[in-house]
Amino acid sequence: MTTWRLLHVVTAGYIAFGFSLGALVSQLFLNNLGGLDPLPRGLTPTGSGQRAIDIRWRQRRERFIAENKGKTNIADDLIQRVTILCFIVIAEDQVVAKRSVYQQTWGRRCDRLLLFSTSATDPDTIILKVPKAGHPVEDDSYASLQALKYIYTHHLEEAHWFIRVHPMTFVVLENLRYFLKDEDYNKPIYFGQVLREGNAVFPLGSAGYVISREAISKFGASSPPKTSCKGSTSSECLVVAECFRHLGIILGDSRDALDRSRFHGISVESVSVHEYPAWFAELDVHHNMTKQGIKSVSDISITISPVSDSVILALEYFLYRAGVYGAHLPMTSLNKIHRQLA
């Protein structure tokens, strides 16, 4: 289908600066809880309404610190509790350059990072044998299913969760761990940005999706593999979703407690001005982004896509090095009990 084939050929776009700041504030919340006064001396709120908000935020911050006394870095604590293997299927001519970018940015925060391709000159890339297809290897269902089988065989016990990342995606691992801390990796489940086409419910491939250890185990132990799990010329995420459905693997709801999306395969700058591709407006399960625009994007977003290498490097700077003096978030949980989608 023509509109569906557009799904994975999205032009790289710059992410709105406001979104970077929103994610930055989230990062400050997770990594820099100690020491900053939410309202530094010399700064005064402009009105009584703002003053009341600042007081409430200060009280929440103090209560949160009191409840988590001794934990100087919540994100570091989650690294011990939630382990994640990241994997990417990538074109052979991009392996070396992309690996360098990932290792400088979000990839170094994975517990393990695996790159798969059909060919490569470096010894660290895992070679896949896939039939010739009319779409890029990163969107090839044969390649993704082979990668999952390889992970089941060689790396199953190395992580609790396994995230498939599109090459043009930035991942905020701290926010992913925060989300997954309330989920059970012994349950056959996976999460992403959910679309629906007819009766098929599936995660948007460019947004990435994260799979539990039990789901990988069920997939790998299926022998002989079901017909739906052998690969086809259909779009990768459709095939994987159909395979998982037949295996009894659940597609969960990844939205936050305010029903805002955390996985993003549509550029956030497009969302911010309500310029959605027609196919996305039609297939979006929750119709949340298309109704609310940037208000539907979570402050604790997990994936940002599509982005170029230069934007990945820029996001690394804005999220992990730049700071906003006195920035803080209300100390309320944004996780929720997730509804099953499929």
LONURO-171154 format. One record per residue (C-alpha): residue number from 1; residue in one letter; x, y, z. Coordinates in Angstrom, 1 decimal, m for minus. Layout:
% residues N
@n=NUM	res=A	u=X	v=Y	w=Z
...
//
This chain:
% residues 342
@n=1	res=M	u=0.0	v=0.0	w=0.0
@n=2	res=T	u=1.5	v=3.3	w=m1.1
@n=3	res=T	u=0.6	v=5.4	w=2.0
@n=4	res=W	u=1.9	v=2.7	w=4.3
@n=5	res=R	u=5.2	v=2.4	w=2.4
@n=6	res=L	u=5.7	v=6.1	w=3.2
@n=7	res=L	u=5.8	v=5.2	w=6.9
@n=8	res=H	u=9.5	v=4.4	w=7.1
@n=9	res=V	u=10.7	v=6.9	w=4.5
@n=10	res=V	u=10.3	v=10.0	w=6.7
@n=11	res=T	u=12.7	v=12.9	w=5.9
@n=12	res=A	u=15.0	v=13.8	w=8.8
@n=13	res=G	u=13.8	v=17.0	w=10.5
@n=14	res=Y	u=15.1	v=19.3	w=13.2
@n=15	res=I	u=13.3	v=18.8	w=16.6
@n=16	res=A	u=11.6	v=21.8	w=18.0
@n=17	res=F	u=13.8	v=23.6	w=20.5
@n=18	res=G	u=10.9	v=23.6	w=23.0
@n=19	res=F	u=10.7	v=19.8	w=23.0
@n=20	res=S	u=14.4	v=19.7	w=23.7
@n=21	res=L	u=13.9	v=21.9	w=26.7
@n=22	res=G	u=10.9	v=19.8	w=27.8
@n=23	res=A	u=13.1	v=16.7	w=27.7
@n=24	res=L	u=15.9	v=18.6	w=29.3
@n=25	res=V	u=13.7	v=19.4	w=32.3
@n=26	res=S	u=12.8	v=15.8	w=32.5
@n=27	res=Q	u=16.5	v=14.9	w=32.5
@n=28	res=L	u=17.2	v=17.4	w=35.2
@n=29	res=F	u=14.5	v=15.8	w=37.3
@n=30	res=L	u=16.0	v=12.4	w=37.0
@n=31	res=N	u=19.7	v=13.2	w=37.3
@n=32	res=N	u=20.0	v=16.4	w=39.3
@n=33	res=L	u=17.6	v=16.2	w=42.2
@n=34	res=G	u=19.9	v=17.5	w=44.8
@n=35	res=G	u=21.2	v=20.9	w=45.5
@n=36	res=L	u=19.3	v=23.3	w=43.2
@n=37	res=D	u=16.9	v=25.7	w=44.8
@n=38	res=P	u=13.8	v=25.8	w=42.6
@n=39	res=L	u=13.5	v=29.5	w=43.1
@n=40	res=P	u=17.1	v=30.9	w=43.4
@n=41	res=R	u=17.9	v=34.0	w=45.4
@n=42	res=G	u=17.5	v=37.1	w=43.4
@n=43	res=L	u=14.7	v=35.7	w=41.2
@n=44	res=T	u=11.1	v=36.5	w=42.1
@n=45	res=P	u=7.9	v=35.3	w=40.5
@n=46	res=T	u=6.0	v=37.8	w=38.4
@n=47	res=G	u=2.7	v=37.3	w=40.0
@n=48	res=S	u=0.8	v=35.6	w=42.8
@n=49	res=G	u=m0.3	v=32.7	w=40.6
@n=50	res=Q	u=3.3	v=31.9	w=39.6
@n=51	res=R	u=4.3	v=32.3	w=43.2
@n=52	res=A	u=1.8	v=29.7	w=44.3
@n=53	res=I	u=3.0	v=27.3	w=41.6
@n=54	res=D	u=6.6	v=27.8	w=42.7
@n=55	res=I	u=5.7	v=27.1	w=46.3
@n=56	res=R	u=3.9	v=23.9	w=45.4
@n=57	res=W	u=6.8	v=22.7	w=43.3
@n=58	res=R	u=9.2	v=23.5	w=46.1
@n=59	res=Q	u=7.1	v=21.5	w=48.6
@n=60	res=R	u=6.9	v=18.5	w=46.2
@n=61	res=R	u=10.6	v=18.6	w=45.6
@n=62	res=E	u=11.4	v=18.7	w=49.3
@n=63	res=R	u=8.9	v=15.8	w=50.0
@n=64	res=F	u=10.4	v=13.8	w=47.1
@n=65	res=I	u=14.0	v=14.2	w=48.5
@n=66	res=A	u=12.8	v=13.3	w=52.0
@n=67	res=E	u=11.2	v=10.1	w=50.7
@n=68	res=N	u=14.3	v=9.2	w=48.7
@n=69	res=K	u=16.9	v=10.2	w=51.2
@n=70	res=G	u=20.3	v=8.5	w=50.4
@n=71	res=K	u=19.5	v=8.2	w=46.7
@n=72	res=T	u=21.6	v=11.0	w=45.2
@n=73	res=N	u=21.0	v=9.9	w=41.6
@n=74	res=I	u=17.7	v=8.3	w=40.8
@n=75	res=A	u=18.7	v=7.5	w=37.2
@n=76	res=D	u=21.8	v=5.7	w=38.4
@n=77	res=D	u=19.6	v=3.6	w=40.7
@n=78	res=L	u=17.4	v=2.6	w=37.8
@n=79	res=I	u=20.5	v=1.4	w=35.8
@n=80	res=Q	u=20.8	v=m1.4	w=38.4
@n=81	res=R	u=17.1	v=m2.3	w=38.4
@n=82	res=V	u=16.3	v=m2.1	w=34.7
@n=83	res=T	u=18.8	v=m3.5	w=32.2
@n=84	res=I	u=18.4	v=m2.7	w=28.4
@n=85	res=L	u=19.9	v=m4.2	w=25.3
@n=86	res=C	u=19.6	v=m1.8	w=22.3
@n=87	res=F	u=19.7	v=m3.1	w=18.8
@n=88	res=I	u=19.6	v=m1.5	w=15.3
@n=89	res=V	u=19.3	v=m2.9	w=11.8
@n=90	res=I	u=21.3	v=m0.6	w=9.5
@n=91	res=A	u=22.4	v=m0.3	w=5.9
@n=92	res=E	u=26.0	v=m1.6	w=5.4
@n=93	res=D	u=27.3	v=1.7	w=4.1
@n=94	res=Q	u=26.2	v=3.5	w=7.2
@n=95	res=V	u=27.5	v=1.2	w=9.9
@n=96	res=V	u=30.9	v=2.8	w=10.7
@n=97	res=A	u=29.6	v=6.4	w=10.8
@n=98	res=K	u=26.4	v=5.6	w=12.7
@n=99	res=R	u=28.2	v=3.4	w=15.3
@n=100	res=S	u=30.5	v=6.4	w=16.0
@n=101	res=V	u=27.5	v=8.7	w=16.5
@n=102	res=Y	u=25.6	v=6.2	w=18.8
@n=103	res=Q	u=28.7	v=5.5	w=20.9
@n=104	res=Q	u=29.1	v=9.3	w=21.5
@n=105	res=T	u=25.4	v=9.7	w=22.4
@n=106	res=W	u=22.5	v=7.6	w=23.6
@n=107	res=G	u=24.1	v=4.2	w=22.7
@n=108	res=R	u=26.7	v=4.4	w=25.5
@n=109	res=R	u=23.9	v=4.4	w=28.0
@n=110	res=C	u=22.6	v=1.0	w=26.8
@n=111	res=D	u=23.8	v=m2.1	w=28.8
@n=112	res=R	u=24.7	v=m3.5	w=25.4
@n=113	res=L	u=24.4	v=m2.0	w=21.9
@n=114	res=L	u=24.2	v=m4.4	w=18.9
@n=115	res=L	u=24.3	v=m3.3	w=15.2
@n=116	res=F	u=23.0	v=m5.7	w=12.5
@n=117	res=S	u=23.6	v=m5.4	w=8.8
@n=118	res=T	u=23.8	v=m7.4	w=5.6
@n=119	res=S	u=27.5	v=m6.7	w=5.3
@n=120	res=A	u=30.2	v=m4.8	w=7.2
@n=121	res=T	u=34.0	v=m4.3	w=7.4
@n=122	res=D	u=34.2	v=m4.0	w=11.2
@n=123	res=P	u=34.1	v=m7.2	w=13.3
@n=124	res=D	u=31.5	v=m5.9	w=15.8
@n=125	res=T	u=28.6	v=m5.8	w=13.3
@n=126	res=I	u=26.4	v=m8.9	w=13.2
@n=127	res=I	u=25.8	v=m10.0	w=9.6
@n=128	res=L	u=22.3	v=m11.0	w=8.5
@n=129	res=K	u=21.3	v=m13.0	w=5.4
@n=130	res=V	u=18.1	v=m11.6	w=4.0
@n=131	res=P	u=16.5	v=m11.8	w=0.6
@n=132	res=K	u=16.6	v=m8.8	w=m1.7
@n=133	res=A	u=13.6	v=m6.5	w=m0.9
@n=134	res=G	u=12.2	v=m3.3	w=m2.3
@n=135	res=H	u=12.7	v=m1.4	w=0.9
@n=136	res=P	u=15.7	v=m0.5	w=3.1
@n=137	res=V	u=17.2	v=m3.2	w=5.3
@n=138	res=E	u=16.3	v=m1.2	w=8.5
@n=139	res=D	u=12.6	v=m1.7	w=7.5
@n=140	res=D	u=13.0	v=m5.3	w=6.4
@n=141	res=S	u=11.0	v=m7.9	w=8.3
@n=142	res=Y	u=13.4	v=m10.7	w=7.5
@n=143	res=A	u=16.2	v=m8.7	w=9.0
@n=144	res=S	u=14.4	v=m7.8	w=12.2
@n=145	res=L	u=13.2	v=m11.4	w=12.8
@n=146	res=Q	u=16.7	v=m12.7	w=12.3
@n=147	res=A	u=18.0	v=m10.1	w=14.7
@n=148	res=L	u=15.5	v=m11.2	w=17.3
@n=149	res=K	u=16.5	v=m14.8	w=16.8
@n=150	res=Y	u=20.1	v=m14.0	w=17.2
@n=151	res=I	u=19.4	v=m12.1	w=20.5
@n=152	res=Y	u=17.4	v=m15.0	w=21.8
@n=153	res=T	u=20.3	v=m17.4	w=21.0
@n=154	res=H	u=23.2	v=m15.3	w=22.2
@n=155	res=H	u=22.0	v=m12.5	w=24.5
@n=156	res=L	u=18.7	v=m13.4	w=26.2
@n=157	res=E	u=20.1	v=m13.4	w=29.8
@n=158	res=E	u=22.0	v=m10.1	w=29.4
@n=159	res=A	u=19.1	v=m7.7	w=29.8
@n=160	res=H	u=15.6	v=m7.4	w=31.1
@n=161	res=W	u=14.4	v=m5.5	w=28.1
@n=162	res=F	u=15.4	v=m5.2	w=24.4
@n=163	res=I	u=14.7	v=m2.1	w=22.3
@n=164	res=R	u=14.7	v=m2.1	w=18.5
@n=165	res=V	u=15.9	v=1.4	w=17.4
@n=166	res=H	u=15.5	v=2.9	w=14.0
@n=167	res=P	u=18.8	v=4.4	w=12.7
@n=168	res=M	u=17.3	v=7.9	w=12.7
@n=169	res=T	u=16.2	v=7.9	w=16.3
@n=170	res=F	u=17.5	v=9.4	w=19.6
@n=171	res=V	u=16.7	v=7.4	w=22.7
@n=172	res=V	u=16.5	v=8.8	w=26.2
@n=173	res=L	u=17.5	v=5.7	w=28.2
@n=174	res=E	u=16.8	v=7.3	w=31.6
@n=175	res=N	u=13.2	v=7.9	w=30.6
@n=176	res=L	u=12.9	v=4.4	w=29.2
@n=177	res=R	u=14.2	v=2.9	w=32.4
@n=178	res=Y	u=11.8	v=5.1	w=34.4
@n=179	res=F	u=8.9	v=3.8	w=32.3
@n=180	res=L	u=10.0	v=0.2	w=32.5
@n=181	res=K	u=10.6	v=0.2	w=36.3
@n=182	res=D	u=6.8	v=m0.4	w=36.8
@n=183	res=E	u=6.6	v=m3.1	w=34.1
@n=184	res=D	u=7.3	v=m6.9	w=34.4
@n=185	res=Y	u=9.9	v=m8.2	w=32.0
@n=186	res=N	u=8.7	v=m11.7	w=32.8
@n=187	res=K	u=5.5	v=m10.9	w=31.0
@n=188	res=P	u=5.2	v=m11.3	w=27.2
@n=189	res=I	u=4.7	v=m7.7	w=26.3
@n=190	res=Y	u=6.2	v=m4.9	w=24.2
@n=191	res=F	u=5.6	v=m1.2	w=23.8
@n=192	res=G	u=5.9	v=1.6	w=21.2
@n=193	res=Q	u=3.9	v=4.2	w=19.4
@n=194	res=V	u=0.8	v=2.4	w=18.4
@n=195	res=L	u=m1.1	v=2.6	w=15.1
@n=196	res=R	u=m4.0	v=0.7	w=13.7
@n=197	res=E	u=m4.7	v=m0.3	w=10.1
@n=198	res=G	u=m7.9	v=m2.3	w=9.6
@n=199	res=N	u=m7.8	v=m5.0	w=12.3
@n=200	res=A	u=m4.0	v=m4.8	w=12.6
@n=201	res=V	u=m2.6	v=m3.0	w=15.7
@n=202	res=F	u=1.2	v=m2.4	w=15.6
@n=203	res=P	u=4.0	v=m0.2	w=16.8
@n=204	res=L	u=5.4	v=2.5	w=14.4
@n=205	res=G	u=8.8	v=1.2	w=13.4
@n=206	res=S	u=10.5	v=4.6	w=13.2
@n=207	res=A	u=9.6	v=5.3	w=16.8
@n=208	res=G	u=11.2	v=2.1	w=18.0
@n=209	res=Y	u=9.7	v=m0.5	w=20.3
@n=210	res=V	u=10.9	v=m2.2	w=23.5
@n=211	res=I	u=10.4	v=m5.9	w=24.1
@n=212	res=S	u=10.4	v=m7.9	w=27.3
@n=213	res=R	u=12.8	v=m10.8	w=28.0
@n=214	res=E	u=9.8	v=m13.1	w=28.2
@n=215	res=A	u=8.5	v=m11.9	w=24.8
@n=216	res=I	u=11.9	v=m12.6	w=23.2
@n=217	res=S	u=11.9	v=m16.0	w=24.9
@n=218	res=K	u=8.5	v=m16.9	w=23.5
@n=219	res=F	u=9.5	v=m15.8	w=20.0
@n=220	res=G	u=12.8	v=m17.7	w=20.1
@n=221	res=A	u=11.4	v=m20.9	w=21.5
@n=222	res=S	u=8.7	v=m21.1	w=18.9
@n=223	res=S	u=9.7	v=m24.1	w=16.7
@n=224	res=P	u=9.0	v=m24.5	w=14.0
@n=225	res=P	u=8.3	v=m20.8	w=13.6
@n=226	res=K	u=4.8	v=m19.8	w=12.7
@n=227	res=T	u=4.3	v=m18.7	w=9.1
@n=228	res=S	u=3.7	v=m15.1	w=10.3
@n=229	res=C	u=7.1	v=m15.2	w=12.0
@n=230	res=K	u=9.2	v=m16.1	w=8.9
@n=231	res=G	u=9.2	v=m12.7	w=7.3
@n=232	res=S	u=7.6	v=m11.3	w=4.2
@n=233	res=T	u=7.7	v=m8.3	w=1.9
@n=234	res=S	u=5.2	v=m6.4	w=4.1
@n=235	res=S	u=6.4	v=m3.6	w=6.3
@n=236	res=E	u=8.6	v=m4.7	w=9.2
@n=237	res=C	u=6.5	v=m3.5	w=12.1
@n=238	res=L	u=3.3	v=m5.0	w=10.6
@n=239	res=V	u=5.0	v=m8.4	w=10.3
@n=240	res=V	u=6.6	v=m8.4	w=13.8
@n=241	res=A	u=3.2	v=m7.3	w=15.3
@n=242	res=E	u=1.4	v=m10.2	w=13.5
@n=243	res=C	u=4.0	v=m12.7	w=14.6
@n=244	res=F	u=3.8	v=m11.5	w=18.2
@n=245	res=R	u=0.0	v=m11.6	w=18.2
@n=246	res=H	u=0.1	v=m15.2	w=17.1
@n=247	res=L	u=2.5	v=m16.0	w=19.9
@n=248	res=G	u=0.4	v=m14.4	w=22.5
@n=249	res=I	u=2.7	v=m11.4	w=23.0
@n=250	res=I	u=0.8	v=m8.3	w=24.2
@n=251	res=L	u=1.2	v=m4.8	w=22.8
@n=252	res=G	u=0.9	v=m2.5	w=25.8
@n=253	res=D	u=0.1	v=1.1	w=26.3
@n=254	res=S	u=3.2	v=3.3	w=26.6
@n=255	res=R	u=1.5	v=6.6	w=27.2
@n=256	res=D	u=2.2	v=8.5	w=30.5
@n=257	res=A	u=m0.4	v=9.1	w=33.3
@n=258	res=L	u=m1.7	v=12.1	w=31.3
@n=259	res=D	u=m2.2	v=10.0	w=28.2
@n=260	res=R	u=0.7	v=11.7	w=26.4
@n=261	res=S	u=2.9	v=9.8	w=23.9
@n=262	res=R	u=6.5	v=8.7	w=24.9
@n=263	res=F	u=7.6	v=7.1	w=21.6
@n=264	res=H	u=7.7	v=9.3	w=18.5
@n=265	res=G	u=8.1	v=8.4	w=14.9
@n=266	res=I	u=6.8	v=11.7	w=13.6
@n=267	res=S	u=9.0	v=14.7	w=14.0
@n=268	res=V	u=8.0	v=16.7	w=17.0
@n=269	res=E	u=8.3	v=19.9	w=15.1
@n=270	res=S	u=5.5	v=18.6	w=12.8
@n=271	res=V	u=3.4	v=17.7	w=15.8
@n=272	res=S	u=3.9	v=21.1	w=17.4
@n=273	res=V	u=2.3	v=22.9	w=14.4
@n=274	res=H	u=m0.3	v=20.1	w=13.6
@n=275	res=E	u=1.3	v=19.2	w=10.3
@n=276	res=Y	u=0.8	v=15.5	w=10.3
@n=277	res=P	u=1.3	v=13.1	w=7.4
@n=278	res=A	u=m2.2	v=12.1	w=6.2
@n=279	res=W	u=m1.4	v=8.4	w=6.8
@n=280	res=F	u=m0.5	v=9.1	w=10.5
@n=281	res=A	u=m3.6	v=11.1	w=11.2
@n=282	res=E	u=m5.6	v=8.2	w=9.8
@n=283	res=L	u=m3.7	v=5.4	w=11.6
@n=284	res=D	u=m3.0	v=6.9	w=15.1
@n=285	res=V	u=m4.8	v=4.6	w=17.5
@n=286	res=H	u=m5.5	v=7.3	w=20.2
@n=287	res=H	u=m6.0	v=10.3	w=17.9
@n=288	res=N	u=m4.2	v=12.0	w=20.7
@n=289	res=M	u=m1.4	v=13.7	w=18.9
@n=290	res=T	u=m3.6	v=14.8	w=16.0
@n=291	res=K	u=m6.1	v=16.4	w=18.4
@n=292	res=Q	u=m3.8	v=18.0	w=20.9
@n=293	res=G	u=m0.5	v=18.6	w=19.0
@n=294	res=I	u=2.5	v=19.3	w=21.2
@n=295	res=K	u=0.4	v=19.1	w=24.4
@n=296	res=S	u=0.1	v=15.3	w=23.7
@n=297	res=V	u=3.9	v=14.8	w=23.9
@n=298	res=S	u=5.2	v=13.6	w=27.2
@n=299	res=D	u=7.7	v=15.5	w=29.3
@n=300	res=I	u=9.4	v=12.1	w=29.8
@n=301	res=S	u=9.5	v=11.1	w=26.2
@n=302	res=I	u=11.6	v=8.0	w=25.3
@n=303	res=T	u=12.3	v=8.2	w=21.5
@n=304	res=I	u=12.7	v=11.2	w=19.2
@n=305	res=S	u=12.6	v=10.5	w=15.5
@n=306	res=P	u=13.3	v=11.1	w=12.7
@n=307	res=V	u=16.6	v=12.9	w=13.3
@n=308	res=S	u=19.9	v=13.3	w=11.4
@n=309	res=D	u=23.3	v=12.5	w=12.9
@n=310	res=S	u=23.9	v=16.2	w=13.6
@n=311	res=V	u=20.6	v=16.5	w=15.5
@n=312	res=I	u=21.4	v=13.4	w=17.5
@n=313	res=L	u=24.7	v=15.1	w=18.6
@n=314	res=A	u=22.8	v=18.3	w=19.3
@n=315	res=L	u=20.3	v=16.5	w=21.4
@n=316	res=E	u=23.1	v=14.9	w=23.4
@n=317	res=Y	u=24.4	v=18.4	w=24.2
@n=318	res=F	u=21.0	v=19.9	w=25.1
@n=319	res=L	u=19.9	v=17.0	w=27.2
@n=320	res=Y	u=23.1	v=16.0	w=29.0
@n=321	res=R	u=25.3	v=19.1	w=29.1
@n=322	res=A	u=23.3	v=22.3	w=28.8
@n=323	res=G	u=21.3	v=23.4	w=31.8
@n=324	res=V	u=18.5	v=25.8	w=32.7
@n=325	res=Y	u=19.2	v=27.7	w=35.9
@n=326	res=G	u=16.6	v=26.8	w=38.5
@n=327	res=A	u=14.6	v=24.4	w=36.3
@n=328	res=H	u=12.6	v=21.7	w=38.0
@n=329	res=L	u=9.5	v=19.6	w=37.6
@n=330	res=P	u=6.6	v=18.8	w=39.9
@n=331	res=M	u=7.5	v=15.7	w=41.8
@n=332	res=T	u=4.5	v=13.6	w=40.7
@n=333	res=S	u=4.6	v=10.2	w=39.1
@n=334	res=L	u=3.8	v=10.1	w=35.4
@n=335	res=N	u=3.6	v=6.3	w=35.1
@n=336	res=K	u=0.3	v=4.5	w=35.3
@n=337	res=I	u=m1.1	v=1.0	w=35.1
@n=338	res=H	u=m1.1	v=0.3	w=31.4
@n=339	res=R	u=m4.0	v=m1.0	w=29.4
@n=340	res=Q	u=m3.5	v=m3.9	w=27.0
@n=341	res=L	u=m3.9	v=m2.8	w=23.4
@n=342	res=A	u=m3.5	v=m6.1	w=21.5
//
